[in-house]
């Protein structure tokens, strides 16, 4: 398995998404680091066990068919920055990738910047999954309801 734990300091991410969410700093941090909260808002309804509150913490995402991906915290700056490696659990041939969440207060909202290096846990374009993740996270934090956006070919 190829490991991409930390990109070079000057490496540009393969994908960047910025969104604004009307919520508190604490609520956003908890929604990104608590396995229980992620299970409540994940767009695909994946279960998430474990929290990413400190370095080397692990969070395992699973479906009824078994483990899908494990996130391993690499750097944690509470309520500011969370860097983690994404380990695909279904195949040793899919490379590990790397992501960073950056949180900043922005008036009545929070600015969340998501950066991703590598092809993503599905081995392809990471933008589709991260866009769905951000949309469902925003919906859940602002309304209390996660957003399920069907993938192509999936029933609504």
Order of alpha helices (4+ residues) and beta strands (2+ residues): beta-alpha-alpha-beta-beta-beta-beta-beta-beta-alpha
